[in-house]
Amino acid sequence: MLNSVEAFAAALVILGEAEQAEQILSAFSWGGIRFLEVNHDPLTEYAAAKDSAEVVEIQSCYL
């Protein structure tokens, strides 16, 4: 389960705004940047998805 900041950062990465996600997460001492490191692969895959069917397919690999 993601907290609000992690969810927002994930959305930014998926939308191609990884630098902005890093800036937002860097404000938190609990290791926000680590969130991007741990989730790099799925976030990259979601960002590359061409449509919602691909998103669902990717999601099924991680659930």
C-alpha positions, 0 to 999 in steps of 0.5 A: 500500500502506498502513502499519498506522496509515494502514489503522487511520485509514482504517477509523476514517474509514469507521466515522464516527470521522474526529476519532479518525483525525486524532488518531492520525495527528497523532502521526506527523511523516511527514504522516499528516494528508496521508493523509486529505486525499489519500484524502478522496474514496474514504474518503467514498465507502466510508463511504457504501456501503450494502453490500459490493456497493457497496464492491466497485463503489467499489473497482473505480473506484480500482484 
